[in-house]
Amino acid sequence: MTGTGRFKVFGVYVSEPVHDALEASVYEAAGVVDLEDYFDATGSVPAGDPGAEAIDAILTDVSEAFATLYDDADFDAVSRLDPDAFELVQLAATPERVTRAREQFRAAATIQDTDLRTVHTAILAAHFDIPAATADR
């Protein structure tokens, strides 16, 4: 935990299926019903917040497995999605975890020569082992 005992809010752009998987995972771990409205983009999140702890755990797993997730990610499929198919989701994690995730996502975007929404969606889809998009979404 950080010295202040708080979590940092940050945003990721994901496709609807990835948003649904993320929301289901946080619901199972912490009982958060509506992830979309759970975190205030301008506020801080206190220590012990169950939703932030659940997301911090997801980001820990993503960071630790990033190389494998990168190899498994379908960047090409995500790059073909309509730009309006992405949703901004506010998440929270420890500042250190947020910094590490941002570094990894930016590095992947540079290597893939693509935008962050493509990387966020592709990596998280690989983490949840789901397609980044479905025929209807």
Backbone as CSV, one residue per row, in Angstrom:
resi,resn,N_x,N_y,N_z,CA_x,CA_y,CA_z,C_x,C_y,C_z
1,MET,0.855,-1.174,0.000,0.000,0.000,0.000,0.895,1.229,0.000
2,THR,0.364,2.312,-0.439,1.140,3.542,-0.517,1.242,4.182,0.855
3,GLY,2.107,5.168,0.952,2.277,5.862,2.212,0.998,6.545,2.669
4,THR,0.187,7.049,1.738,-1.057,7.707,2.118,-2.180,6.711,2.303
5,GLY,-1.965,5.456,1.903,-2.996,4.447,2.054,-4.148,4.624,1.093
6,ARG,-3.899,5.258,-0.030,-4.957,5.504,-0.996,-4.611,4.886,-2.340
7,PHE,-5.661,4.740,-3.142,-5.511,4.237,-4.494,-5.592,5.394,-5.474
8,LYS,-5.056,5.177,-6.660,-5.067,6.191,-7.715,-6.063,5.768,-8.796
9,VAL,-6.885,6.704,-9.240,-7.865,6.442,-10.290,-7.206,6.683,-11.643
10,PHE,-7.479,5.802,-12.592,-6.975,5.951,-13.957,-7.981,5.319,-14.908
11,GLY,-7.908,5.680,-16.159,-8.871,5.185,-17.124,-8.260,4.281,-18.170
12,VAL,-9.050,3.333,-18.620,-8.675,2.477,-19.749,-9.853,2.456,-20.723
13,TYR,-9.523,2.349,-21.992,-10.542,2.196,-23.027,-10.604,0.729,-23.410
14,VAL,-11.805,0.163,-23.367,-11.973,-1.249,-23.694,-13.243,-1.456,-24.508
15,SER,-13.286,-2.571,-25.196,-14.501,-2.943,-25.926,-15.555,-3.408,-24.914
16,GLU,-16.779,-3.496,-25.381,-17.872,-3.893,-24.481,-17.669,-5.287,-23.874
17,PRO,-17.246,-6.296,-24.656,-17.023,-7.606,-24.034,-15.935,-7.583,-22.951
18,VAL,-14.891,-6.799,-23.161,-13.840,-6.695,-22.148,-14.372,-5.934,-20.933
19,HIS,-15.133,-4.891,-21.166,-15.766,-4.157,-20.057,-16.622,-5.110,-19.231
20,ASP,-17.425,-5.931,-19.914,-18.294,-6.880,-19.209,-17.485,-7.879,-18.383
21,ALA,-16.386,-8.378,-18.938,-15.537,-9.332,-18.213,-14.880,-8.674,-17.008
22,LEU,-14.418,-7.460,-17.182,-13.807,-6.717,-16.087,-14.834,-6.468,-14.982
23,GLU,-16.012,-6.033,-15.371,-17.069,-5.770,-14.399,-17.481,-7.042,-13.659
24,ALA,-17.587,-8.149,-14.380,-17.953,-9.422,-13.746,-16.882,-9.866,-12.754
25,SER,-15.630,-9.682,-13.118,-14.533,-10.073,-12.239,-14.527,-9.248,-10.953
26,VAL,-14.725,-7.938,-11.088,-14.744,-7.072,-9.907,-15.996,-7.344,-9.062
27,TYR,-17.085,-7.679,-9.710,-18.301,-8.033,-8.966,-18.059,-9.304,-8.145
28,GLU,-17.462,-10.308,-8.771,-17.200,-11.572,-8.067,-16.246,-11.382,-6.896
29,ALA,-15.226,-10.549,-7.096,-14.215,-10.364,-6.055,-14.637,-9.391,-4.962
30,ALA,-15.426,-8.365,-5.337,-15.682,-7.300,-4.367,-17.148,-6.886,-4.253
31,GLY,-18.017,-7.479,-5.053,-19.430,-7.124,-4.970,-19.780,-5.794,-5.610
32,VAL,-18.882,-5.248,-6.425,-19.160,-3.975,-7.101,-20.159,-4.255,-8.220
33,VAL,-21.327,-3.632,-8.119,-22.405,-3.899,-9.064,-22.238,-3.102,-10.351
34,ASP,-21.895,-1.833,-10.255,-21.798,-0.973,-11.430,-20.418,-0.326,-11.479
35,LEU,-19.491,-0.984,-12.142,-18.121,-0.492,-12.213,-18.053,0.865,-12.898
36,GLU,-18.931,1.098,-13.850,-18.906,2.338,-14.618,-19.028,3.579,-13.732
37,ASP,-19.801,3.505,-12.683,-20.010,4.654,-11.802,-19.333,4.504,-10.435
38,TYR,-18.530,3.492,-10.281,-17.969,3.193,-8.959,-16.894,4.189,-8.532
39,PHE,-15.981,4.534,-9.451,-14.881,5.438,-9.117,-15.117,6.805,-9.736
40,ASP,-14.850,7.841,-8.962,-14.923,9.216,-9.445,-13.560,9.554,-10.049
41,ALA,-13.548,9.951,-11.303,-12.293,10.221,-12.007,-11.468,11.308,-11.343
42,THR,-12.081,12.182,-10.585,-11.348,13.292,-9.979,-11.014,13.058,-8.509
43,GLY,-11.510,11.997,-7.939,-11.318,11.775,-6.512,-10.269,10.733,-6.207
44,SER,-9.951,10.638,-4.939,-9.067,9.580,-4.488,-9.917,8.475,-3.885
45,VAL,-9.322,7.331,-3.758,-10.030,6.162,-3.253,-9.322,5.739,-1.969
46,PRO,-10.050,5.593,-0.877,-9.409,5.279,0.400,-8.860,3.854,0.453
47,ALA,-7.907,3.669,1.343,-7.364,2.338,1.590,-8.496,1.418,2.015
48,GLY,-8.396,0.171,1.608,-9.387,-0.813,1.999,-10.612,-0.873,1.106
49,ASP,-10.687,-0.016,0.084,-11.830,-0.059,-0.821,-11.825,-1.400,-1.549
50,PRO,-12.901,-2.181,-1.434,-12.896,-3.526,-2.023,-12.797,-3.526,-3.554
51,GLY,-13.421,-2.571,-4.210,-13.330,-2.503,-5.665,-11.917,-2.197,-6.135
52,ALA,-11.273,-1.253,-5.466,-9.898,-0.902,-5.818,-8.950,-2.065,-5.525
53,GLU,-9.173,-2.743,-4.427,-8.322,-3.897,-4.123,-8.486,-4.998,-5.171
54,ALA,-9.713,-5.205,-5.645,-9.952,-6.212,-6.681,-9.263,-5.828,-7.984
55,ILE,-9.355,-4.568,-8.352,-8.709,-4.117,-9.587,-7.191,-4.151,-9.440
56,ASP,-6.696,-3.771,-8.267,-5.255,-3.841,-8.029,-4.758,-5.278,-8.193
57,ALA,-5.535,-6.245,-7.736,-5.163,-7.657,-7.895,-5.162,-8.057,-9.372
58,ILE,-6.154,-7.583,-10.135,-6.187,-7.875,-11.573,-4.960,-7.286,-12.238
59,LEU,-4.632,-6.029,-11.916,-3.463,-5.399,-12.537,-2.158,-6.075,-12.127
60,THR,-2.116,-6.600,-10.923,-0.935,-7.367,-10.510,-0.773,-8.576,-11.419
61,ASP,-1.857,-9.306,-11.627,-1.809,-10.476,-12.504,-1.430,-10.090,-13.932
62,VAL,-2.012,-8.998,-14.432,-1.717,-8.540,-15.795,-0.245,-8.157,-15.906
63,SER,0.268,-7.397,-14.945,1.671,-6.976,-14.987,2.625,-8.162,-14.949
64,GLU,2.320,-9.127,-14.085,3.198,-10.289,-13.950,3.186,-11.165,-15.196
65,ALA,2.065,-11.216,-15.884,1.934,-12.070,-17.074,1.961,-11.259,-18.369
66,PHE,2.421,-10.013,-18.314,2.291,-9.119,-19.461,2.925,-9.680,-20.732
67,ALA,4.099,-10.255,-20.649,4.765,-10.787,-21.848,3.924,-11.887,-22.500
68,THR,3.385,-12.768,-21.703,2.537,-13.841,-22.234,1.240,-13.275,-22.791
69,LEU,0.633,-12.331,-22.075,-0.599,-11.711,-22.553,-0.357,-10.963,-23.863
70,TYR,0.782,-10.309,-23.948,1.147,-9.595,-25.183,1.208,-10.581,-26.353
71,ASP,1.852,-11.716,-26.129,1.962,-12.730,-27.189,0.597,-13.300,-27.565
72,ASP,-0.308,-13.413,-26.606,-1.637,-13.984,-26.842,-2.647,-12.969,-27.375
73,ALA,-2.352,-11.682,-27.216,-3.300,-10.628,-27.576,-3.517,-10.565,-29.086
74,ASP,-4.762,-10.333,-29.475,-5.117,-10.222,-30.899,-5.252,-8.742,-31.255
75,PHE,-4.108,-8.087,-31.416,-4.084,-6.664,-31.719,-4.760,-6.361,-33.060
76,ASP,-4.587,-7.247,-34.025,-5.187,-7.020,-35.341,-6.714,-6.988,-35.266
77,ALA,-7.301,-7.912,-34.536,-8.762,-7.937,-34.404,-9.265,-6.673,-33.723
78,VAL,-8.568,-6.244,-32.694,-8.989,-5.045,-31.977,-8.837,-3.811,-32.864
79,SER,-7.784,-3.756,-33.656,-7.572,-2.583,-34.513,-8.661,-2.431,-35.571
80,ARG,-9.386,-3.504,-35.856,-10.473,-3.437,-36.839,-11.802,-2.978,-36.226
81,LEU,-11.864,-2.831,-34.917,-13.097,-2.371,-34.272,-13.372,-0.909,-34.617
82,ASP,-14.630,-0.578,-34.681,-15.048,0.802,-34.887,-14.529,1.635,-33.712
83,PRO,-13.994,2.809,-33.969,-13.495,3.649,-32.868,-14.554,3.946,-31.800
84,ASP,-15.823,3.931,-32.184,-16.887,4.174,-31.212,-17.227,2.940,-30.377
85,ALA,-16.555,1.828,-30.632,-16.840,0.586,-29.917,-16.145,0.518,-28.558
86,PHE,-15.347,1.510,-28.240,-14.588,1.491,-26.989,-15.275,2.333,-25.927
87,GLU,-15.177,1.869,-24.689,-15.758,2.568,-23.541,-14.637,2.942,-22.581
88,LEU,-14.696,4.146,-22.045,-13.748,4.550,-21.022,-14.244,4.030,-19.682
89,VAL,-13.388,3.296,-18.997,-13.725,2.751,-17.681,-12.711,3.295,-16.683
90,GLN,-13.222,3.872,-15.598,-12.346,4.365,-14.533,-12.052,3.217,-13.578
91,LEU,-10.774,3.007,-13.309,-10.324,1.959,-12.405,-9.475,2.598,-11.316
92,ALA,-9.131,1.840,-10.311,-8.259,2.348,-9.257,-7.324,1.236,-8.797
93,ALA,-6.102,1.623,-8.507,-5.092,0.693,-8.012,-4.043,1.516,-7.271
94,THR,-3.077,0.843,-6.688,-2.015,1.582,-6.012,-1.263,2.419,-7.046
95,PRO,-0.736,3.559,-6.640,-0.001,4.388,-7.592,1.136,3.638,-8.292
96,GLU,1.812,2.778,-7.564,2.901,2.010,-8.166,2.380,1.076,-9.262
97,ARG,1.250,0.441,-8.983,0.657,-0.486,-9.949,0.169,0.271,-11.187
98,VAL,-0.439,1.442,-10.971,-0.904,2.259,-12.087,0.277,2.667,-12.964
99,THR,1.354,3.106,-12.338,2.545,3.513,-13.092,3.092,2.348,-13.902
100,ARG,3.199,1.197,-13.297,3.727,0.010,-13.996,2.827,-0.382,-15.164
101,ALA,1.521,-0.397,-14.942,0.588,-0.754,-16.011,0.679,0.242,-17.160
102,ARG,0.726,1.522,-16.844,0.843,2.537,-17.896,2.114,2.342,-18.709
103,GLU,3.225,2.065,-18.037,4.489,1.831,-18.741,4.378,0.641,-19.682
104,GLN,3.785,-0.440,-19.200,3.649,-1.637,-20.024,2.719,-1.395,-21.205
105,PHE,1.578,-0.758,-20.960,0.644,-0.473,-22.046,1.278,0.454,-23.085
106,ARG,1.991,1.484,-22.634,2.644,2.409,-23.579,3.727,1.708,-24.393
107,ALA,4.491,0.858,-23.751,5.524,0.116,-24.478,4.892,-0.772,-25.537
108,ALA,3.829,-1.450,-25.188,3.136,-2.311,-26.157,2.574,-1.484,-27.305
109,ALA,2.021,-0.308,-27.002,1.489,0.564,-28.052,2.599,1.012,-28.994
110,THR,3.773,1.301,-28.455,4.907,1.705,-29.277,5.364,0.558,-30.164
111,ILE,5.498,-0.611,-29.596,5.943,-1.778,-30.368,4.940,-2.127,-31.453
112,GLN,3.650,-2.066,-31.126,2.597,-2.411,-32.080,2.283,-1.257,-33.033
113,ASP,2.818,-0.079,-32.744,2.530,1.125,-33.521,1.016,1.339,-33.603
114,THR,0.390,1.354,-32.426,-1.065,1.504,-32.348,-1.421,2.386,-31.163
115,ASP,-2.705,2.585,-30.961,-3.170,3.442,-29.868,-3.378,2.630,-28.589
116,LEU,-3.545,3.363,-27.498,-3.699,2.705,-26.201,-5.005,1.935,-26.072
117,ARG,-6.077,2.396,-26.699,-7.338,1.654,-26.568,-7.214,0.264,-27.178
118,THR,-6.459,0.168,-28.264,-6.219,-1.143,-28.874,-5.433,-2.032,-27.917
119,VAL,-4.415,-1.469,-27.304,-3.582,-2.232,-26.378,-4.366,-2.607,-25.120
120,HIS,-5.066,-1.646,-24.521,-5.863,-1.951,-23.321,-6.802,-3.119,-23.594
121,THR,-7.535,-3.018,-24.708,-8.534,-4.034,-25.028,-7.889,-5.379,-25.326
122,ALA,-6.853,-5.393,-26.150,-6.218,-6.653,-26.541,-5.586,-7.369,-25.348
123,ILE,-4.877,-6.633,-24.515,-4.199,-7.245,-23.359,-5.227,-7.744,-22.337
124,LEU,-6.231,-6.937,-22.042,-7.231,-7.368,-21.063,-8.099,-8.501,-21.604
125,ALA,-8.384,-8.505,-22.898,-9.115,-9.636,-23.491,-8.292,-10.917,-23.339
126,ALA,-6.984,-10.816,-23.570,-6.117,-11.984,-23.392,-6.098,-12.418,-21.923
127,HIS,-6.075,-11.456,-21.007,-6.085,-11.784,-19.573,-7.352,-12.549,-19.195
128,PHE,-8.499,-12.079,-19.683,-9.761,-12.729,-19.345,-10.079,-13.902,-20.268
129,ASP,-9.195,-14.143,-21.243,-9.348,-15.244,-22.198,-10.705,-15.175,-22.903
130,ILE,-10.989,-14.004,-23.440,-12.239,-13.774,-24.179,-11.909,-13.085,-25.501
131,PRO,-12.807,-13.150,-26.471,-12.590,-12.357,-27.680,-12.774,-10.880,-27.349
132,ALA,-12.005,-10.029,-27.995,-12.094,-8.591,-27.738,-13.408,-8.010,-28.211
133,ALA,-14.039,-8.694,-29.152,-15.322,-8.227,-29.685,-16.130,-9.470,-30.080
134,THR,-17.421,-9.270,-30.143,-18.304,-10.329,-30.622,-19.021,-9.804,-31.859
135,ALA,-19.730,-10.665,-32.535,-20.391,-10.277,-33.780,-21.367,-9.133,-33.572
136,ASP,-22.032,-9.105,-32.427,-23.015,-8.052,-32.168,-22.466,-6.886,-31.374
137,ARG,-21.191,-6.945,-30.909,-20.617,-5.851,-30.121,-19.170,-5.635,-30.484
